[in-house]
Amino acid sequence: EAQVTQNPRYLITVTGKKLTVTCSQNMNHEYMSWYRQDPGLGLRQIYYSMNVEVTDKGDVPEGYKVSRKEKRNFPLILESPSPNQTSLYFCASSGGLYNEQFFGPGTRLTVL
Amino acid sequence: RKEVEQDPGPFNVPEGATVAFNCTYSNSASQSFFWYRQDCRKEPKLLMSVYSSGNEDGRFTAQLNRASQYISLLIRDSKLSDSATYLCVFDYGQNFVFGPGTRLSVLP
């Protein structure tokens, strides 16, 4: 089954404690993205990657890092999380003729 | 700066009604256009791509007006299951920009 998986689905942590949210896709897509979704602000792109070892900043990259060492994986790293990074995070991969995106199930992060 | 404006909603309509959403964009460099549907606390899912000539998929019709810089979504014969938030999405070379979403509630 074609899918995007994210882990963990729920995470509560404290300020400053480094964390990584994993993302994996099995559709052999070249493009992958990370978003955060906040009430009233909609989905905002954090980072995206067009291929292995190629990443670019989206609209809200501050406080986040990503890496793309393999085509299927695109982890999101918060080196020193802060409470304003409490949000719902989605990973997505895109490809195909019309470049539609497929989203993971989301990770709900709370930073205390 | 890319800007997307979308009908604020919420739209509360009876079953069987026809409802239309619009979404305007200010940056004309968008390469592709989409409508996504998002159910509460779930991931967005592609509803349909929007082609230059307009396209239809069952009860759903999408249109693109490049000159006026908007896309639209028309839903005919609304079903209870159409209740969701509808997001317009613009592709600026993998830098995807989402509209804030319009919530639709179809009432029995």
Contacts between the chains, C-beta under 8 A, distances in Angstrom:
chain1	res1	chain2	res2	distance
A	31	B	94	5.3
A	33	B	94	7.3
A	33	B	96	6.6
A	35	B	98	7.8
A	40	B	100	7.4
A	41	B	100	7.2
A	42	B	87	7.3
A	42	B	98	5.2
A	42	B	99	6.6
A	42	B	100	4.1
A	42	B	101	5.8
A	43	B	44	7.1
A	43	B	87	7.1
A	43	B	98	4.1
A	44	B	98	7.5
A	45	B	95	6.4
A	45	B	96	5.8
A	45	B	97	7.3
A	48	B	94	5.2
A	48	B	95	6.5
A	48	B	96	7.7
A	50	B	94	5.7
A	56	B	94	7.6
A	56	B	95	7.4
A	58	B	95	6.2
A	59	B	95	7.8
A	59	B	97	7.5
A	88	B	41	7.9
A	90	B	43	5.8
A	90	B	44	7.4
A	94	B	94	7.3
A	94	B	96	8.0
A	98	B	32	6.6
A	98	B	49	4.6
A	99	B	32	5.6
A	99	B	91	6.2
A	100	B	34	6.4
A	100	B	46	4.6
A	100	B	49	6.3
A	101	B	34	7.9
A	101	B	36	8.0
A	101	B	44	7.8
A	101	B	46	7.0
A	101	B	89	7.7
A	101	B	96	6.7
A	102	B	46	7.6
A	103	B	43	3.8
A	103	B	44	5.4
A	103	B	45	7.1
A	104	B	43	6.3
A	105	B	42	7.5
A	105	B	43	5.6
A	106	B	41	7.7
A	106	B	42	7.4
A	106	B	43	5.5
